[in-house]
Amino acid sequence: MVTKLTVANEEEGEELIYDNAVVYKRGEYWQFRMWLPNENKYARKSLNTKNKLIALERGKEYYLEIMSNIKLGKTYFSLTTKEGVEKYLENKEKDIGVSIVKGRHATLRTHLNHWLDFIKKDTKLKDLHRMDCENYYISRTKNKKKVPVKSNTIKQEMGTINTMMKWLYKHNLTLIDEFEFKKIKRIDKRDEVLRRNTFTTDEVERIEECIDDYCNKEKYNLDKKDWLTRCGVSYYLMIASLTGLRTGEEKKLKWGDLIFTTDSINNVQVSSVQITVRGETSKTGNTRAFYCLDKGYFKKWLNLIVEEYDTRNIKDLLIFSLDGKSPITQRATLHHFGKLLDKAEITKDLDAEGNERELVPYSFRHFFITQKIQSGMNFHEIADICGTSTHHIENTYYHRDVEKQRNKATIGYDIDENGRVVFA
């Protein structure tokens, strides 16, 4: 290793400090310079004084601080937290389509942006300590926008942060491999899911009844684009209630992912469809296929949109799209979702009993799972259809199974004229 010595030049107003650092004048102010052989660079800093004696004292203090950090393994030219996050996300981007989906990468960025707001973007990675994020949870629950943040969301953020820290540590960009967060008080998940935001069967039926009127082109004097968007969002929402697809999975469906067929209900032939969710669009990264009733929505939408498509390659085109290439926007989806609820006289933030809730398009997935549980389908079968784990279904929707079990307890009994429970 070549060691570069710092030599003071008194004629240029330089003063040597501890053999390999100097203070010198630039204009009227004194500066500090020190050669760092391990990093092959100069450390430079303004001493913010015109006084030589003060400059010498500050220079010595800064020299000792740098030497102390070097002994601790810190480097002077460390990356900032912002640069570290970008390096990690660049690395994770290579995993899109392999071990994660594009939406997951966007979620990681969101998590880490919240961390940057907390830790500050210009903080040096090698200045981080294990206890620096001790109060992260408290900070996130008292965010400036005063938007409530769920505990589970913050826990996921903490997991993302420490996963990144392990990667940075492995690449010698930090001196610690994880933070020690304060433990979050255990939440009674069962009590939380009792307030899970979902539709009732009556509400879904009311929405369905409103669709034909809401999509009446002549009645509302709609231009072609507005009309198709209304129809597309309406059918998208109803299909969500029939399939339990996640928002991202449904919007990335292509016509080639469908196989139309027929099934029988009480000896009556009904339309059904086999849906394949491709691994690259699934949250889990696993391909799955399942059947569901069509109720005509897929074919209705295809008949409306076919004029907009080049049908020669229709299998490769997105279903819920006006051009087959870009999905109907989230903004349009939320707008027409709200309009349909208003038309069906459904309040998004209150149920029929006045209890608080928050209905969103994803609530149709909750509705689907609830309906399957109450119909008697076992958790494993539901998990396979929905692309999740049996454990998740059990823990999230357990209360619906309790209702089903309670209802079974009354089967075979009746009430006589005296109000007594008797065998039916």
N, C-alpha and C positions, 0 to 999 in steps of 0.2 A: 504494500500500500504506500502510495506517495503522500507524504505529509506536506501540506503547504503552510509555510510559516508566515505569520503576519509581522511585517516590519514597519515600525513607526518611522515617519519622515517628519522630523521636527520643523523643517522649513515649510511644510505644507500644513502646519498646525495640528499634527497628529501626536497623540500621547499613547504609549504602549501600556497595556494592562495585562498582568499575569502571562506574559510571553506570547500569547497567540490571539490577543484581542486589542483593539485600539478605540479611542474616541478621537473624533476629528471634526473640524468645522466645515460646514457647507453654508456659505453665506454668513449669516450672523449666528446660526444655531449649531450646537454640537450634536454629533451623531455617534452611533455605536456600530462597530463592525467586528465580526468574529468568524474565523474559518472553521467549518465543521467537516473534518476529513471523512467521517463515515457517510456523510450525505453529499460530499463533494460540492458544497455550496457555502456562500457567506450568509450568516445571520446578520441582518441589518435592522436598526431601530433608531428613530429620532429620540433624543433625550430631552427635547423641549426646554432647553435652557441656553442662555447666552453666557452663563457663568462657567468658567473652566473647572473650578473646584467642585461645583455641584455636578457637572458633567462627569468628572472622574468618579465621584461617589456613586452616581446612578449607573455608570458603566460597570463598576465592580459588582454592584448588586445584581445587575442583569447577567453578568458573566457567571456568577455563582449560581443563579437560578437555572441557567442553561446547563451548567455542569451537573447540578443536582438531578435534573430531568434525564440527562444522558445516563447517569448511574442507575436510574430507575427503568431504563430501556426506552424512554420516550424519544421521539425524533422531533426536531424543530419544524421540519416541513411536513407535517401530518396533513392528510386529507381532512376536509371538513365533513360534518355529518351529512350535508346535502350531497357532496360528491360521493360519499360512501353509499348513500341510498341509491344514487344513480348507477353506481357500479353493480350493486346487488341486483337491481331491477333489470339491468342489461343482461346479466347472467341468467336470470330467471326467464327472460324473454325467449331464450333458446329452448326452454322446456315447453313452450306453448305447442300444443298438438302432440306432445310426447307424454308429459306427466301432469300438465295443467292445461286448462282451457284459457282462452283470451280473457274471459270475464274474471277469472281468478287473478290474473296478472293485474287487472285494473283494480281489484279489491286490495291487493298487496300495496299498490301505490297509494290508495286512499288511506290505508292503515298507517303507512310510513309518513305520509304528509301530516297526519295528526301528531305523530311523534316529533317531527321536525318543528312543528309549532310549539311543542312543549320544550324541546331540548335546545332550540335555536339552530338555524341553518349554518352559521359560521363557526360553531363550536368544533374544535379539533377532535378527531376520533381518538387520538392517543391521550387526550386529556380527560376522557370519560372514565368514571369510577362506577363500581357496582351499585352504589346506593343513589346514583344520580336520578333514577326514575322511581324512587321510593314513593313519591306522591303523585305518580302519573294518574292513578285512578281518580283521586280527588280532583285533580286539575281537569280531567275529561268530563267529570260530572258537573263541573261548574264552568262549562265553556261559555265564551263571551256571547255567542248567539242565543244562549239560553234554550237550546233545543235539547230535549231529554235524550240521553244516550243510554241504551240498555246495558246492564252489567255484562251480559254475554258478549255484546259487541266489543266492549273494552277488553274482556278476557281474550278475545280473538286477536285484537290489536297487540296485546302483550306477547302472545305467542308468535305473531309475525315479527315483532321487534327482536325477540331473542333468537329466533331462527336466523334473522339477518346478522345479528351480532356474532353468532357461531361461525357464519360464513366469512365475515370480516376478520375474525380472530384467526381462522384457519389460513387466511391469506396475509397474515401479519400486518393488518391495517389497524388493529386495536390491541390494547393490552388486557382486555377482559373479554370473556366469551359469552357473558349474559349479564342482565341486570337483575337485582333482587327487588321485585315489586312487592308492595304490601299486599297481603292476602285479602282477597275480596270475600266479604261475608257470604257464606253459602246461601244461595237463594232456594227457596222451596219451589222447585220447578213445577210440581204438581199444582200448586196454587196459581202459579203464573199461567199455565196452559188452560186453566179453567176460564181465563179471560181471553183465550186465543181468538183472534179475529177471523170469523168465518161467517158464511151466509147460512140462512135456514133454507130448507127445501122450498118453502113458500116464497121466499125472496127470489130465489133463482127462477122459479116458475113465473113470477111477476115480471122479471127482467125479460125472460124469453117471450112473454106475451106482448111486450112493448116493441120488440125489434122490427116487426113488419111496418108498424106505423112510423117508428123513428127513421127507418130507411126509405120512406115514401118520397121518391124523387120529385114527383109532381106537386104533392101537398106542400112541401117546404121549398119548392122552387130551387132545387140544388143543382149546381153545375156538376159535370161528370166526376171531377176529382173529389169534391166534397161527398158526393153520393157514394162513390166507391170506398172512400175512407170510412164513412159511417158503417157501411156493410162489412168491410174488412175487420174493423175493430169489434163490431157486434158478434160476428161469427168466431173471431179469435177468442173472445171471452166465453162464449158458450162451449166452444171446443175445450177450453181449459177446464170447465166444469165436468166435462165428459172423460177427460184423459188424465187430469192431475199433473200435466206437464209443467215444469218450471218455466218462468217467463222467457229466459234465454233459449231454452230448448225448443219451445214452441215457435219463437220468432225465427229460429234458424232451420226449421223444417223445410225440406224441399219436396216437390211433388213426387220425386223418385223415392222418397222415404215411405210412401203410402202404397198399400195393396188393398183394393176394394174387394169385398166379399159379402156374403149374406149369412145370417144366423137365424135361429128360430126361437121365438118367445111364445109359449102356449100354442104351438103349431102355426104361428104366423111368421112369415118370412120378413126379416128386417135387415136393413143395410148395416154393415159393420166395416171396419177398416183395420188393417194391421199397420201399426206405426213402428218404424225403426228409428230410434234415437241414436245417432252416430256418436262414437266415442269422443270425437273432437268438439262436439257441441254439448256434451254431458258434463255436469259438475264433477262427477266422479271419474271421468275419462273412460268409462266402460260403455260399450255399445249394448243396447238392450232393445227388445222388440216385444210388443204386446198388442192385444186386440181391444177395441172399444166400439160402442155403438156410434154410428155416424149421425143419425137424426137429420141427414141431408145437408149439413152445414158445409162440409168440404166440397160436395158437388155443386151446391148453390154458388159458392164463392168461385169455383172453377168456371162455371158457366158465365159469371159476370166478368171475370178478369181475362178470359181466354182471348178476347179481342186485343188486349194490350200486349200479349205475349207472342213471341216467335215460337209456335208450338212444336217446331222441329226439335228443340232441345229443352222441352218443358220439364223433363225430369231433373234438370240441373238448376231450375229456378226456384227461388224462395216462394213459399206459399203465401204468407201474409205480407205481401208487397204489391205495390202498384205497377212496378216494372220488372219484378222478378229478381232484382239485384239488391235493392236496399229495403230492409224491413220497414213497415209502418212505424213512424217515430214514436218514442215513448211519450212525447208531449201530446201527440194526437190520441194515443191510447188512453192516457189519463183524462184528457178533455172529454172524449166521448163516453168513457166509463162513468164519469161524474154526471153527464147528461142523462145517461140511461138510468142511473140510480134515482135521479130527480124524477124522471118520467114514471118510474116504478114506485115512487113515493117511499124510497128507502133512505134512511139517514145513515151516512157513513160513520159517524162517531157515536151513535147510540143504537142499541138494539130495541126490540119491541117493548122490553120491560124498563127501558131508560138507563140500562147499564152502559158504561163507557166501552167503546171499541174503536177500531180504526180499519175500515174496509179498504182494501186495495185490490188491484187485479190478481195479485198472488193469493188472495183469499179464496179464489175458486179452487186452488190446489188443496187448501185446507178442507173445503167443502167436499171435494171428491174423496179424500181420504176418510173423512168422517162418515160419508155415505157408505163406503165400502165396509168399514168396521161395523156399522149398524146393520148392514145386510148380512153379516155373518162371515165375511171373508177373513181368513186368518192373517196375522201380521206379516208373516213371511211372504205370502202372495202379494200383499199390498206393497211391501218393500221392493219386491222384484219389479212391479209395474212402475213404481215411482222413482226407481233408481236411488234408493237410500237404504239404510240398515234397519233390520228388524228392531234393534235396540232403540233407534231414533223414533220409530213409530210407537213403540211401547211407552217410551218416556214422554213423548209429546202429546199423544192422543189417548193416554190411558183412561181419561175420564169418560170418553165416548164408549170405551169397552165396559166401564162400570155401569153406564146407563143401559147398555145392551144386556148385561148380566142381571141387572135389577128387573128389567122387563121380563126376562126369562123366568124369574122367580115367581111371577104371577100366572104363568101359563098353567092351565089345568085346574084353576080355581075360579070360583064365582061368588057373588054376594047374594044371600037369600033375602026374603022379604023382611027379616028381622035385622038385617045389616050384618049378619055373621058371615065369615069366610067359610065356604063349603067347597067340596070337590065339584068340578063342572060335570 
